[in-house]
Amino acid sequence: MGKGDKKTRKGKTYSGSYGNIRPHAIKTDAATKTVSKAAAKKAAPAVKKPAAKKPAA
């Protein structure tokens, strides 16, 4: 039960894997709602219009 045991937290930390013992982050309803709203705003950026061309002199 040390670094070589992938079923323990220490083993997962050593090998760099994630799972039930070592999840990335705890997700709550409040966190997912705020993230989803922010992501929705960033997902649809404003469309830029091309610059007006000057007539040739």
Secondary structure in CASP SS format (residue, H / E / C, confidence):
PFRMAT SS
TARGET T0000
AUTHOR 0000-0000-0000
METHOD secondary structure of the structure
MODEL  1
M C 1.00
G C 1.00
K C 1.00
G C 1.00
D C 1.00
K C 1.00
K C 1.00
T C 1.00
R H 1.00
K H 1.00
G H 1.00
K H 1.00
T H 1.00
Y H 1.00
S H 1.00
G C 1.00
S C 1.00
Y C 1.00
G C 1.00
N C 1.00
I C 1.00
R C 1.00
P C 1.00
H C 1.00
A C 1.00
I C 1.00
K C 1.00
T C 1.00
D H 1.00
A H 1.00
A H 1.00
T H 1.00
K H 1.00
T H 1.00
V H 1.00
S H 1.00
K H 1.00
A H 1.00
A H 1.00
A H 1.00
K H 1.00
K H 1.00
A H 1.00
A C 1.00
P C 1.00
A C 1.00
V C 1.00
K C 1.00
K C 1.00
P C 1.00
A C 1.00
A C 1.00
K C 1.00
K C 1.00
P C 1.00
A C 1.00
A C 1.00
END
